[in-house]
Amino acid sequence: MPQISLAEGIRYLFPGVIIYLFLLLWPPVPELSNAFSIMGMNFLLALLIISVVLYFLYRVAVYNPIITRLHDLSRRNRHNYRTYLKDRFDDLSHQETIDIFTDLRDTHFSANYVTMTVQASAVHFLYMTCLIALAFEVVALCSGGSYKLLVVYGAASLLSALLGAVLDAGYENREYGFVSGLSDATLRSAYDKIRTQRRS
C-alpha cells in the first residue's frame, strides 16, 4: 500500500484552512455564529473531514485529469515529463505517465526533492484557493453579497489562479529536467513496473 508523505498529508488540510479564512471575511450571521459556538470541536472535526474530501476530489477530478492536460496542451514544442514519457513510450496513458513519475520520484529524487515538495504544496494551495474563492464568489452573488465581498473573492480567485499557473510551469520544468536526465534503462524499468501493476 503506497505511503502518504508528511507534505502530502498536510495538503489535505489546505481546503479547510482556506474555507475558514474566507468565512472570516463573510459578514457576521448571528444564527451561524451561534451554531458554530454550540458545535465547538464538532465544527473543527466537520471542517477537517470536508477538507480531506475536497483535497481528494481536487487531485482526482481537477488537477490530474484537467490542469495537467492543459499544461500538456500549452507546451506545444516544449516538453514536460508527461509529453517526454509519451514520446519515449507510445502506448502510455496520461495517468500512467503520472504514475511513472511518482515511482521515479520516490526511488531516485527523494534526496533532492525537498524544495520541489514545498513548491508543489504552494501550487496546490494556490489552485485550491482559486477554486474555493470562486465557490464563495458564486454563493455571495446568489445571496446578494456586497460589492466589496464580490471583489475580494473574485480577486483572490484570479490572482491565485495566475500565480499557481506561473509557479506550476516552473515546477514542471524542474520535473522534466529530472526525468530527462535519467538513463534509458531507468525509464524502461519504471515503465515496465507500472505496466505490470496496471495489468495485475
Steps between C-alpha positions, in 0.01 A plus 500: 500500500653839399606724786387863525784739575475765771487773235215325320316448827525869583350586162180324605455781754527778241130520402389525864747781569391689187129458578552620856690810381232584245228453763674766709442746214128420486270749676398373847185286501372461859330169432817348355719642775273345763500167318881497476528585870269214592683253276840593643750223419241330281526795261877457475458125447241561227733753336784246512287232333382745234861606444621144442212422262550822302873448458446142383238615247726783385788261424284231339248715311680830436879504519602164352244473217445869413777736611785269400339445157475877452871521577568232239299689236666832581850358454478460121860427396637508856499186715387433853556160658163365382547593132861381521397158633223471240756564227723230642220247554216537249243288683498696829180654628497840669461345846776248436749782434408646840539158663842452340619839618377426854701176499810675365464779754475261791794287391741753350411853603411472868827651624470805270125541506449709815489840331281364221260356758464844656443653158241235414316572826489869411361417155220287643421759767463770233286286269269401786480862613385586148229233497372569851504877444298442184247296699472778758459750217205304361338470845550871567354588161195278548439625855530867415841550658660842508700635209810506720460130580460413132814695413704333776399145404533571129846651542610211724384249238666677207830578670541153650426340161762715325765450770427127514537464122832689494641305795372173355670566165835547674437189709429294188824620342692365800310169485587468132864570577504216750335246269689592182830457686431134581639213296293297254534194724359688801202629302436156351509342845241746634288451187502122536417525869196723446370300204530180704309658789229616260452151359493329839 
